[in-house]
C-alpha cells in the first residue's frame, strides 16, 4: 500500500501548537530583558513565549509563598481546613521578622484573614500560623511543600521554610514559579480571587498589595512579588486581555521600578506579538481516509482533544502541512484507532507530528462487498493505479 497524502489549510495552523517552542525561540530574538531569570507563558496552551535562564535554580524570596498558599488551598478544597476555621498564633509566628500581618500571641485568626495576610500583605507571621496548623511545625510544613512539589514534577523546588526567608537550599526556578502560578489559577478559581485584592486591614493597619501590575491597565489580577538581597526584586504576575491570560515571572532585578517595568514590558509584548486560535474541537474531522472492504467507503480522521494554538503573529507563512495515512485502511476499523498522522514542516525548524484517529467504527463488508473490493483492487493493479 502507498501512503495517500492529503493537505488541509486548517491543519497547517493546528500543528503550530506543537512547535510553538521552536517558533517562540526565534521570536525571542526580538525581545531583551535585564531580568536575571524570566519566563512568559500562555496560560491556556502552556506555550512558552519567552524564557531566559528559566531553569536556573534561584532564591524565590516571597514568591515561594505561592507554594504555601497552594498547600492551604488544597487543604481547603479537600475539606481538611475551612475558611472560617480559627487558628492560634504561636510566639514563633509573632516574633517572625520581615513583612508582617501583625498578629499577636494567643490570637485565634480566621483562615480567610490569614490568607489575605499572606497574599495581600506578604505576612511572614501569617505563613507560620498556617504552616503550624497544617503540619505541626514550619519545618514539617516545608518538607511537605517540597514533597508536593516533586509530585507536581518540580525537580528543583526545595523549601526550607513557609515564607521565602533566606535559607541555604531554599530554591525554585522561574519555570516552576510560572507553572505553579498556572496551577493556582486553574485549580482554585474562587480562592485565586484573593490575589486581585489591592489592600487588607488587620489590627487597624491597612497595607497595600505590593504587586505593581494590579495598578495598571494591563488586566492584571495576581500574583506575588518577592525580594531579598540575594534574590533581587522578583514578580510572578498574570494578566488577561480579550479572554487570553499570560503568566510572567521575572527575578534578579535591581529595584521595584525595574520589576514593575520589566513585567509589564513582557506582558504587553506577549499580548501584541502572539495570538491564540481555536482550530479543532475534540472529535472534529480533519481528513477522510479510504477504507478497504468495509461496510463504509471511508472513515473520518479526527483529533483526540480540542486544539487551541498560540501563534507568533509574524510566523504564519512558510509552513507546509500534510495529513497522511497508509491506505486504503483495512476494515474492520475501531473508533479511536490511530490511523494517520498530521505532519508539519517549519522553515529552519524541526518537523512535528500529531496523531489522527478513526472517528467511527467501520465493520467488514458483506460477501458481495468484499468481492467488489477485490475486483476493484485487481483492476487497479492491472492498470497500475
SULDATA-V275193 format. One record per residue. N is the residue number from 0. OMEGA is omega in whole degrees, -180 to 180 (NA if undefined). Layout:
BEGIN
N_OMEGA + N_OMEGA
END
This chain:
BEGIN
0_176 + 1_180 + 2_177 + 3_-176 + 4_178 + 5_177 + 6_176 + 7_-179 + 8_180 + 9_-180 + 10_179 + 11_179 + 12_-175 + 13_-175 + 14_177 + 15_178 + 16_-173 + 17_178 + 18_179 + 19_179 + 20_179 + 21_-179 + 22_-177 + 23_179 + 24_178 + 25_-179 + 26_-177 + 27_180 + 28_-176 + 29_-177 + 30_176 + 31_179 + 32_177 + 33_177 + 34_179 + 35_173 + 36_180 + 37_173 + 38_177 + 39_-179 + 40_171 + 41_-173 + 42_-177 + 43_-175 + 44_-176 + 45_-180 + 46_177 + 47_-179 + 48_180 + 49_172 + 50_177 + 51_-179 + 52_-172 + 53_-180 + 54_177 + 55_177 + 56_-179 + 57_176 + 58_-175 + 59_-177 + 60_-175 + 61_173 + 62_177 + 63_174 + 64_174 + 65_178 + 66_177 + 67_-180 + 68_176 + 69_180 + 70_179 + 71_178 + 72_178 + 73_180 + 74_178 + 75_-179 + 76_-178 + 77_177 + 78_179 + 79_-178 + 80_178 + 81_-179 + 82_-178 + 83_176 + 84_178 + 85_-176 + 86_-178 + 87_179 + 88_178 + 89_177 + 90_179 + 91_179 + 92_-178 + 93_-177 + 94_-174 + 95_-179 + 96_-179 + 97_179 + 98_-174 + 99_169 + 100_-179 + 101_173 + 102_-179 + 103_179 + 104_178 + 105_176 + 106_170 + 107_-168 + 108_179 + 109_176 + 110_180 + 111_179 + 112_178 + 113_178 + 114_177 + 115_175 + 116_178 + 117_-170 + 118_-176 + 119_-174 + 120_-177 + 121_-174 + 122_176 + 123_-180 + 124_178 + 125_177 + 126_-177 + 127_177 + 128_-180 + 129_-179 + 130_-179 + 131_-180 + 132_-176 + 133_-174 + 134_180 + 135_177 + 136_179 + 137_180 + 138_179 + 139_179 + 140_179 + 141_176 + 142_178 + 143_178 + 144_-179 + 145_179 + 146_180 + 147_178 + 148_178 + 149_179 + 150_179 + 151_177 + 152_179 + 153_-174 + 154_180 + 155_-174 + 156_179 + 157_-173 + 158_177 + 159_179 + 160_-177 + 161_-169 + 162_-171 + 163_177 + 164_-177 + 165_179 + 166_-180 + 167_179 + 168_178 + 169_-171 + 170_171 + 171_169 + 172_178 + 173_179 + 174_180 + 175_178 + 176_-180 + 177_-179 + 178_175 + 179_177 + 180_179 + 181_178 + 182_-180 + 183_-178 + 184_-174 + 185_-172 + 186_-175 + 187_-174 + 188_179 + 189_-180 + 190_-180 + 191_-177 + 192_178 + 193_-178 + 194_-180 + 195_-179 + 196_-173 + 197_178 + 198_177 + 199_-179 + 200_176 + 201_-179 + 202_179 + 203_-179 + 204_177 + 205_178 + 206_179 + 207_174 + 208_-177 + 209_-178 + 210_-176 + 211_-178 + 212_-178 + 213_-176 + 214_179 + 215_179 + 216_-172 + 217_-180 + 218_-177 + 219_174 + 220_178 + 221_14 + 222_-168 + 223_174 + 224_175 + 225_176 + 226_163 + 227_-179 + 228_-179 + 229_-175 + 230_-170 + 231_-180 + 232_-178 + 233_-180 + 234_165 + 235_-175 + 236_178 + 237_180 + 238_-180 + 239_176 + 240_-180 + 241_177 + 242_-178 + 243_-177 + 244_173 + 245_176 + 246_-178 + 247_172 + 248_174 + 249_-180 + 250_173 + 251_-179 + 252_-172 + 253_-176 + 254_176 + 255_179 + 256_179 + 257_178 + 258_-180 + 259_-176 + 260_-176 + 261_178 + 262_177 + 263_180 + 264_-180 + 265_180 + 266_-179 + 267_178 + 268_-180 + 269_179 + 270_-175 + 271_-173 + 272_-178 + 273_177 + 274_171 + 275_-180 + 276_175 + 277_-174 + 278_-178 + 279_171 + 280_179 + 281_179 + 282_-179 + 283_-179 + 284_177 + 285_-179 + 286_177 + 287_-179 + 288_175 + 289_-180 + 290_180 + 291_174 + 292_179 + 293_176 + 294_169 + 295_-175 + 296_-177 + 297_174 + 298_179 + 299_175 + 300_-171 + 301_174 + 302_-173 + 303_-176 + 304_172 + 305_178 + 306_170 + 307_-174 + 308_173 + 309_-175 + 310_167 + 311_-177 + 312_-175 + 313_-171 + 314_-177 + 315_-178 + 316_175 + 317_-180 + 318_176 + 319_-175 + 320_173 + 321_170 + 322_-175 + 323_172 + 324_175 + 325_-171 + 326_3 + 327_-179 + 328_-178 + 329_174 + 330_0 + 331_179 + 332_179 + 333_177 + 334_-179 + 335_177 + 336_176 + 337_-176 + 338_-174 + 339_-176 + 340_168 + 341_-178 + 342_179 + 343_176 + 344_-178 + 345_176 + 346_179 + 347_180 + 348_179 + 349_174 + 350_178 + 351_-177 + 352_179 + 353_-177 + 354_173 + 355_-175 + 356_175 + 357_-177 + 358_-180 + 359_173 + 360_173 + 361_-180 + 362_176 + 363_176 + 364_175 + 365_-176 + 366_-178 + 367_178 + 368_180 + 369_177 + 370_179 + 371_179 + 372_180 + 373_179 + 374_179 + 375_-180 + 376_-179 + 377_179 + 378_-180 + 379_-180 + 380_179 + 381_-178 + 382_179 + 383_-180 + 384_NA
END
